[in-house]
């Protein structure tokens, strides 16, 4: 009997997805792969997933108790598929491989097993039975595809590895075991855990913004004093003194500094005390930024307490040098990554696109060196040329290669103009090759939060209907924790 094949989504990764009309019915694939392959590293993030050796189908090692090799007809939403029972037995714990569970869907009138399910998703599921590889159809949303895999019970471990390949998996969070420590940890690290945690997060954001605004305001001319240093010939050397250096409570900048840094010190001490892994706490980038940003404040306090009004001396000058670390206050805005989905999408995109960004920097360095050298030799004979040396030409090469072109430096000779045109065109082509993959990664992470919410609903509905959720199962991996505040006070 000929088999009915449906392949509406066309060719997938590695040739025909669904075997084609020339494939022998129920034929086992002889070649196996032991790696997770993605159809596009930065494209649609649809992955061709292959099971590991320990999860390989039983037929690959000579499964002894194969059922009779009957031809079964499966009706998926009106479309009929035919395959052998031995093909379905390759995943013995699945719905279609279990005769007792499968018979509940048998329709005696059509002599087929009827499932009112998504046909496009079943195409890929049936191919998984045949080859051991699962590929998400591009026309099927991820949560719909996972719901179909859960329905046909393809296995929690397979679904978990599939979601990891799709970058839709967060590593399990290491939590404190002590209840009080867990409560404090959630209050300062998980804004969604309770209303009190959200209030602390809002207050923390206000302190960060206040510190950054104060850092910007003190640079205004109105808050600076011009102090003469000395006369050198016909010139008087001056430098600007910021009023915030006067550490007195009559100075509003000093008051703001005290309030903000007191909160930052309290925050980092509490988070360190509640951290389950104190050895790794300061390996985090934001923890390092927090420490460096409060260092200038501690240095000001030490100087004020020990100098008794003196403003010079080797030791004092050494301590005052640490005031340059005030620059790290600007990086505290990255702390809002925990509270802003938009900023989190940006950081995740940059973190995952390290390879593409590295290639872009490499192109930029090579292009800058090549075109600055070429432009230097093309323009060096020109009177009053701006290209006085190869390093001096780097600035022009970078702004031209990146298609900015400020116009402060420009070639004057025909040869130099030709070099400039080639540099600009090369920059457009190079950026055109690098930017689209980064944009696709941004789109992936932009919709990732929505996909994670939809997946959580799918897992909750599935395990609620089966009433078989396990602590280490998929529901525990892809659903949010309950509030530790409720657990601590036994609120139901």
C-alpha positions as CSV (number, residue, x, y, z in Angstrom):
1,X,0.0,0.0,0.0
2,X,1.5,3.4,-0.9
3,X,2.1,5.8,1.9
4,X,0.5,9.3,1.9
5,X,3.2,12.0,2.4
6,X,2.5,15.6,3.4
7,X,5.3,18.1,3.3
8,X,3.8,21.5,3.2
9,X,6.9,23.3,4.6
10,X,9.2,22.1,2.0
11,X,12.8,21.2,2.4
12,X,14.4,21.3,5.9
13,X,17.9,21.1,7.2
14,X,19.7,18.2,5.6
15,X,17.5,17.5,2.6
16,X,13.9,16.3,2.5
17,X,12.2,16.4,5.9
18,X,9.7,13.7,5.6
19,X,11.5,11.0,3.6
20,X,9.9,11.7,0.2
21,X,8.0,9.2,-2.0
22,X,11.1,7.1,-2.7
23,X,11.7,6.2,1.0
24,X,10.8,2.6,1.8
25,X,8.0,2.3,4.3
26,X,9.3,2.0,7.8
27,X,12.9,2.0,6.8
28,X,15.3,2.7,9.6
29,X,18.0,5.3,9.2
30,X,21.5,3.7,9.3
31,X,23.5,6.9,9.9
32,X,23.2,8.6,13.3
33,X,24.3,11.9,14.6
34,X,25.2,12.7,18.2
35,X,25.2,16.5,18.1
36,X,22.6,19.3,18.3
37,X,22.6,21.1,15.0
38,X,20.8,24.4,14.4
39,X,19.3,25.2,11.0
40,X,20.6,28.7,11.3
41,X,22.8,30.0,14.0
42,X,21.2,33.4,13.9
43,X,18.2,32.9,11.6
44,X,14.8,31.6,12.8
45,X,16.5,29.6,15.6
46,X,14.7,26.5,14.4
47,X,16.9,23.6,15.2
48,X,17.4,20.2,13.8
49,X,17.7,18.3,17.0
50,X,19.3,14.9,17.2
51,X,19.1,12.7,20.3
52,X,22.2,11.7,22.2
53,X,23.4,8.1,22.3
54,X,21.9,7.4,25.7
55,X,18.5,8.5,24.4
56,X,18.8,6.8,21.0
57,X,15.8,4.8,19.8
58,X,15.8,1.2,21.1
59,X,15.8,-0.2,17.5
60,X,19.3,1.1,17.0
61,X,20.7,-1.4,19.6
62,X,18.4,-4.3,18.5
63,X,15.3,-3.8,20.5
64,X,14.1,-7.4,21.2
65,X,10.4,-7.0,21.7
66,X,9.2,-5.1,18.6
67,X,5.4,-5.3,18.0
68,X,4.0,-6.8,14.8
69,X,5.1,-4.8,11.8
70,X,1.6,-3.7,10.8
71,X,0.7,-0.7,8.8
72,X,-1.1,1.9,10.8
73,X,-3.2,4.7,9.5
74,X,-3.1,7.9,11.6
75,X,-5.6,10.7,10.8
76,X,-4.4,14.1,11.9
77,X,-7.2,16.7,11.5
78,X,-8.4,15.0,8.3
79,X,-5.0,14.2,6.7
80,X,-4.1,10.6,6.8
81,X,-0.6,9.3,7.4
82,X,0.5,5.6,7.2
83,X,3.5,4.1,8.9
84,X,4.5,0.8,10.5
85,X,4.1,-0.1,14.1
86,X,7.8,-0.8,14.4
87,X,8.5,2.8,13.4
88,X,6.4,4.1,16.3
89,X,7.9,1.6,18.7
90,X,11.3,3.3,18.3
91,X,10.0,5.7,21.1
92,X,8.5,3.0,23.4
93,X,7.1,5.4,26.1
94,X,5.3,7.7,23.6
95,X,1.6,7.8,23.0
96,X,1.6,6.3,19.6
97,X,4.0,3.5,20.6
98,X,1.7,2.3,23.4
99,X,-1.2,0.1,21.9
100,X,-3.4,0.6,25.0
101,X,-3.1,4.4,25.0
102,X,-3.3,4.5,21.2
103,X,-6.5,2.4,21.0
104,X,-8.4,5.1,22.9
105,X,-8.2,7.2,19.7
106,X,-9.2,4.4,17.3
107,X,-12.1,5.2,14.9
108,X,-13.7,2.0,13.7
109,X,-15.6,3.7,10.9
110,X,-12.4,5.0,9.2
111,X,-10.2,2.2,10.6
112,X,-7.7,4.8,11.6
113,X,-6.4,6.5,14.7
114,X,-7.9,10.0,14.8
115,X,-6.2,13.0,16.5
116,X,-7.6,16.5,16.2
117,X,-4.2,18.0,16.4
118,X,-1.9,20.3,14.5
119,X,-1.0,18.7,11.1
120,X,2.1,20.7,10.4
121,X,3.6,19.9,13.8
122,X,2.8,16.2,13.3
123,X,4.8,16.2,10.1
124,X,7.9,16.9,12.2
125,X,6.9,14.5,15.0
126,X,6.5,11.6,12.6
127,X,9.9,12.4,11.1
128,X,11.3,12.2,14.6
129,X,10.0,8.7,14.8
130,X,11.7,7.8,11.6
131,X,15.1,9.5,11.9
132,X,15.5,10.6,15.5
133,X,15.7,14.3,14.5
134,X,13.2,16.9,15.5
135,X,12.8,20.1,13.5
136,X,10.3,22.9,14.3
137,X,8.3,23.9,11.2
138,X,8.8,27.6,10.5
139,X,5.0,28.1,10.3
140,X,4.3,26.6,13.7
141,X,4.8,28.8,16.8
142,X,7.2,27.3,19.4
143,X,4.5,26.9,22.1
144,X,2.2,25.1,19.7
145,X,5.0,22.7,18.7
146,X,5.9,22.0,22.3
147,X,2.3,21.4,23.2
148,X,2.0,18.8,20.4
149,X,5.3,17.1,21.6
150,X,3.9,17.0,25.1
151,X,0.6,15.5,23.8
152,X,2.3,12.7,21.9
153,X,4.6,12.2,25.0
154,X,7.9,12.2,23.2
155,X,9.7,12.5,26.5
156,X,10.6,15.3,28.9
157,X,14.3,15.0,28.3
158,X,14.0,15.3,24.5
159,X,11.8,18.4,24.9
160,X,14.2,19.9,27.4
161,X,17.1,19.4,25.0
162,X,15.1,20.8,22.1
163,X,14.3,24.0,24.1
164,X,18.0,24.3,25.0
165,X,18.9,24.1,21.3
166,X,16.3,26.8,20.7
167,X,17.9,29.0,23.4
168,X,14.6,28.9,25.3
169,X,16.0,27.6,28.5
170,X,17.4,29.4,31.6
171,X,19.9,27.6,33.7
172,X,18.5,26.6,37.1
173,X,19.0,29.3,39.7
174,X,21.1,28.4,42.7
175,X,19.1,29.4,45.8
176,X,19.9,29.5,49.5
177,X,18.7,26.6,51.6
178,X,17.9,28.6,54.7
179,X,14.4,30.1,54.7
180,X,15.4,33.5,56.1
181,X,18.3,33.7,53.7
182,X,16.0,32.8,50.8
183,X,13.5,35.5,51.9
184,X,16.2,38.2,51.9
185,X,17.7,36.9,48.6
186,X,14.3,37.2,46.9
187,X,13.7,40.7,48.3
188,X,16.9,42.1,46.9
189,X,17.3,39.9,43.7
190,X,13.8,38.9,42.5
191,X,11.5,42.0,42.1
192,X,8.6,39.8,41.0
193,X,8.6,37.6,44.1
194,X,6.5,39.9,46.2
195,X,5.2,43.5,46.6
196,X,8.0,44.3,49.1
197,X,10.6,43.1,46.6
198,X,9.1,45.3,44.0
199,X,9.1,48.3,46.3
200,X,12.8,47.7,47.1
201,X,13.6,47.5,43.4
202,X,11.8,50.8,42.7
203,X,13.7,52.5,45.5
204,X,17.0,51.1,44.2
205,X,16.2,52.4,40.7
206,X,15.5,55.9,42.2
207,X,18.9,55.8,44.1
208,X,20.7,54.8,40.9
209,X,19.1,57.6,38.8
210,X,19.7,60.2,41.6
211,X,23.4,59.3,41.7
212,X,23.7,59.5,37.9
213,X,21.8,62.8,37.7
214,X,24.0,64.3,40.5
215,X,27.1,63.2,38.7
216,X,25.9,65.0,35.5
217,X,24.7,68.2,37.3
218,X,28.0,68.8,39.1
219,X,29.8,69.1,35.8
220,X,27.8,72.3,34.9
221,X,29.7,75.6,34.9
222,X,27.5,77.0,37.6
223,X,28.8,74.5,40.1
224,X,32.5,74.9,39.4
225,X,35.1,77.3,40.7
226,X,38.0,78.5,38.6
227,X,41.2,78.3,40.7
228,X,44.5,79.8,39.3
229,X,47.4,77.4,39.5
230,X,50.3,79.8,38.4
231,X,51.7,81.9,35.6
232,X,53.8,80.4,32.9
233,X,55.1,83.1,30.6
234,X,52.1,85.0,29.2
235,X,49.6,82.4,30.2
236,X,47.8,81.7,33.4
237,X,47.1,78.1,34.0
238,X,43.8,77.4,35.7
239,X,41.8,74.3,36.7
240,X,38.2,73.8,37.7
241,X,37.3,72.8,41.2
242,X,34.0,71.0,41.8
243,X,32.1,72.3,44.7
244,X,31.1,68.7,45.7
245,X,34.6,68.2,47.1
246,X,33.6,70.3,50.1
247,X,32.5,67.5,52.3
248,X,30.0,69.3,54.5
249,X,26.3,68.8,55.0
250,X,25.7,72.4,53.8
251,X,26.7,71.1,50.4
252,X,23.6,69.5,48.7
253,X,25.8,67.3,46.5
254,X,27.6,65.9,49.5
255,X,24.2,65.1,51.1
256,X,23.0,63.3,48.0
257,X,26.3,61.5,47.9
258,X,25.9,60.3,51.5
259,X,22.3,59.1,51.0
260,X,22.9,57.3,47.7
261,X,26.2,55.6,48.7
262,X,24.8,54.6,52.1
263,X,22.1,52.7,50.3
264,X,24.5,51.2,47.8
265,X,26.7,49.9,50.6
266,X,23.8,48.5,52.5
267,X,22.5,46.8,49.3
268,X,25.8,45.1,48.4
269,X,26.3,43.9,52.0
270,X,22.8,42.4,52.2
271,X,23.1,40.8,48.8
272,X,26.5,39.3,49.7
273,X,25.1,38.0,53.0
274,X,22.2,36.4,51.3
275,X,24.2,35.0,48.3
276,X,24.3,31.1,48.2
277,X,27.7,31.2,46.6
278,X,29.8,33.9,48.2
279,X,33.0,32.9,46.5
280,X,31.4,33.7,43.1
281,X,29.6,36.8,44.2
282,X,32.3,39.2,43.2
283,X,32.9,37.5,39.9
284,X,29.7,39.1,38.7
285,X,30.3,42.2,36.5
286,X,27.6,44.3,38.3
287,X,29.0,43.4,41.7
288,X,32.4,44.7,40.6
289,X,30.8,47.9,39.3
290,X,29.0,48.3,42.7
291,X,32.2,48.0,44.6
292,X,34.1,50.4,42.3
293,X,31.3,53.0,42.3
294,X,31.3,53.3,46.2
295,X,35.1,53.4,46.5
296,X,35.4,57.1,45.8
297,X,32.8,57.9,48.5
298,X,34.7,55.8,51.0
299,X,37.9,57.5,49.9
300,X,36.3,61.0,50.5
301,X,35.2,59.9,54.0
302,X,38.8,58.7,54.8
303,X,40.4,61.8,53.5
304,X,38.0,64.1,55.4
305,X,38.5,62.2,58.6
306,X,42.3,62.0,58.5
307,X,43.4,65.3,56.9
308,X,42.0,67.9,59.4
309,X,41.6,70.4,56.6
310,X,44.9,69.7,54.8
311,X,44.5,69.3,51.0
312,X,48.0,68.2,50.0
313,X,50.6,65.6,50.7
314,X,51.7,62.3,49.0
315,X,49.2,60.1,50.8
316,X,46.3,62.5,50.3
317,X,47.1,62.9,46.6
318,X,47.2,59.1,46.3
319,X,43.7,58.8,47.8
320,X,42.3,61.6,45.8
321,X,43.4,59.8,42.6
322,X,40.7,57.2,43.3
323,X,38.0,59.8,42.5
324,X,38.4,58.9,38.9
325,X,36.4,55.8,39.8
326,X,33.3,58.0,40.1
327,X,33.0,57.2,36.4
328,X,31.8,53.7,37.3
329,X,28.6,55.3,38.6
330,X,27.5,55.6,35.0
331,X,27.7,51.8,34.6
332,X,25.2,51.4,37.5
333,X,22.5,52.2,35.0
334,X,23.1,48.6,33.7
335,X,21.7,47.4,37.0
336,X,18.3,48.3,35.6
337,X,18.7,45.2,33.4
338,X,17.0,43.3,36.3
339,X,14.0,45.6,36.1
340,X,13.8,46.6,32.4
341,X,12.9,44.0,29.7
342,X,14.2,46.3,27.0
343,X,17.6,46.7,28.5
344,X,17.7,42.9,29.2
345,X,17.0,42.2,25.5
346,X,19.9,44.5,24.6
347,X,22.4,42.9,26.9
348,X,21.3,39.3,25.9
349,X,21.7,40.2,22.2
350,X,25.2,41.7,22.7
351,X,26.2,38.7,24.9
352,X,25.0,36.1,22.3
353,X,26.4,38.0,19.3
354,X,30.0,38.1,20.6
355,X,31.1,36.2,17.5
356,X,29.5,38.5,15.0
357,X,30.7,41.6,16.9
358,X,34.2,40.2,17.1
359,X,34.2,39.7,13.3
360,X,33.0,43.3,12.9
361,X,35.8,44.6,15.1
362,X,38.3,42.6,13.1
363,X,37.0,44.0,9.8
364,X,37.2,47.5,11.3
365,X,40.8,47.1,12.5
366,X,42.0,45.6,9.2
367,X,40.1,48.2,7.1
368,X,41.3,51.1,9.2
369,X,45.0,50.0,8.9
370,X,44.7,49.3,5.2
371,X,42.9,52.5,4.2
372,X,44.7,54.8,6.6
373,X,48.0,53.6,5.1
374,X,46.8,53.9,1.6
375,X,45.4,57.4,2.2
376,X,48.6,58.6,3.9
377,X,50.7,57.7,0.8
378,X,48.0,59.2,-1.5
379,X,47.9,62.5,0.3
380,X,51.4,63.0,1.8
381,X,52.6,65.2,-1.0
382,X,49.7,67.6,-0.6
383,X,50.3,71.0,1.1
384,X,48.8,71.3,4.5
385,X,47.5,67.8,4.4
386,X,45.6,66.4,7.4
387,X,47.0,63.0,6.8
388,X,50.4,63.7,8.5
389,X,51.0,60.1,9.5
390,X,49.4,56.7,9.3
391,X,48.2,56.8,13.0
392,X,46.7,60.3,12.3
393,X,44.8,58.8,9.4
394,X,43.1,56.1,11.6
395,X,40.4,58.6,12.7
396,X,39.4,59.3,9.0
397,X,39.5,55.6,8.2
398,X,37.2,54.6,11.1
399,X,34.5,57.3,10.5
400,X,34.6,56.7,6.7
401,X,34.5,52.9,7.0
402,X,31.5,53.1,9.4
403,X,29.8,55.5,6.9
404,X,29.6,58.4,9.5
405,X,31.9,60.9,7.7
406,X,32.1,64.0,9.9
407,X,33.9,66.0,7.2
408,X,36.6,67.3,9.5
409,X,39.2,65.4,7.5
410,X,38.8,64.8,3.8
411,X,41.1,64.0,0.8
412,X,42.1,66.6,-1.7
413,X,43.9,64.7,-4.4
414,X,42.1,62.5,-7.1
415,X,43.9,59.4,-5.8
416,X,42.8,60.2,-2.2
417,X,39.2,60.6,-3.3
418,X,39.3,57.2,-5.0
419,X,40.7,55.6,-1.9
420,X,37.9,57.3,0.1
421,X,35.2,56.0,-2.2
422,X,36.5,52.4,-1.9
423,X,36.8,52.8,1.9
424,X,33.1,53.9,2.1
425,X,31.8,51.2,-0.2
426,X,33.8,48.5,1.6
427,X,32.4,49.7,4.9
428,X,28.8,49.5,3.7
429,X,29.4,45.9,2.4
430,X,31.1,44.8,5.6
431,X,28.4,46.3,7.9
432,X,25.7,44.9,5.6
433,X,27.0,41.4,6.2
434,X,27.4,41.7,10.0
435,X,24.3,43.7,11.1
436,X,21.5,41.3,9.8
437,X,22.6,38.4,12.0
438,X,22.7,40.7,15.0
439,X,19.3,42.0,14.2
440,X,17.9,38.5,14.0
441,X,19.3,37.7,17.4
442,X,17.7,40.8,18.7
443,X,14.3,39.7,17.3
444,X,14.8,36.3,18.9
445,X,15.4,37.8,22.4
446,X,12.7,40.4,21.8
447,X,10.1,37.7,21.5
448,X,11.8,35.3,23.9
449,X,10.1,36.6,27.0
450,X,6.7,36.2,25.3
451,X,7.6,32.7,24.2
452,X,8.7,31.8,27.7
453,X,5.4,32.9,29.2
454,X,3.4,30.9,26.6
455,X,5.6,27.9,27.3
456,X,4.9,28.2,31.0
457,X,1.2,28.1,30.3
458,X,1.6,25.1,28.1
459,X,3.5,23.2,30.7
460,X,1.1,24.1,33.5
461,X,-2.0,23.1,31.4
462,X,-0.4,19.8,30.3
463,X,0.7,18.7,33.8
464,X,-2.5,19.9,35.4
465,X,-4.5,17.8,33.0
466,X,-2.3,14.7,33.7
467,X,-1.8,15.5,37.4
468,X,1.7,14.0,37.0
469,X,4.0,16.9,37.6
470,X,7.4,16.0,39.1
471,X,9.7,18.2,41.1
472,X,12.5,17.7,38.6
473,X,10.3,17.6,35.5
474,X,9.7,20.2,32.8
475,X,7.1,22.0,34.8
476,X,9.6,22.8,37.5
477,X,12.2,23.8,34.9
478,X,10.0,26.2,32.9
479,X,7.6,27.7,35.5
480,X,8.3,30.4,38.0
481,X,8.9,29.8,41.7
482,X,6.3,30.6,44.3
483,X,6.9,33.5,46.5
484,X,9.4,32.8,49.3
485,X,7.5,35.4,51.4
486,X,4.4,33.3,51.3
487,X,6.4,30.2,52.1
488,X,8.1,31.9,55.0
489,X,4.9,33.1,56.6
490,X,2.9,30.1,55.5
491,X,0.4,32.1,53.5
492,X,-1.8,30.0,51.3
